[in-house]
């Protein structure tokens, strides 16, 4: 995750004290609702993890298919869609 992606998530979070803005430079976040921020980070990371897992499964089946198409078919049927 890049610094800009972290900042984008930060800007969507609320402050613990609504009257105080979160630092626009993203350097100091004393009033940030850290629970909300952590939850949003986990959500984004989980989606990224699922994306990579799907790509890895597709590559695995593709490789197995190059060796034995019958085994690749069985693997696809056994594991099902992700």
Rosetta blueprint (number, residue, H / E / L):
1 X L
2 X L
3 X H
4 X H
5 X H
6 X H
7 X H
8 X H
9 X H
10 X H
11 X H
12 X H
13 X L
14 X L
15 X E
16 X L
17 X L
18 X L
19 X L
20 X L
21 X L
22 X L
23 X L
24 X L
25 X L
26 X L
27 X L
28 X L
29 X L
30 X L
31 X L
32 X E
33 X L
34 X H
35 X H
36 X H
37 X H
38 X H
39 X H
40 X H
41 X H
42 X H
43 X H
44 X H
45 X H
46 X H
47 X H
48 X H
49 X H
50 X H
51 X H
52 X H
53 X H
54 X H
55 X H
56 X H
57 X H
58 X H
59 X H
60 X H
61 X H
62 X H
63 X H
64 X H
65 X H
66 X H
67 X H
68 X L
69 X H
70 X H
71 X H
72 X H
73 X H
74 X H
75 X H
76 X H
77 X H
78 X H
79 X H
80 X L
81 X L
82 X L
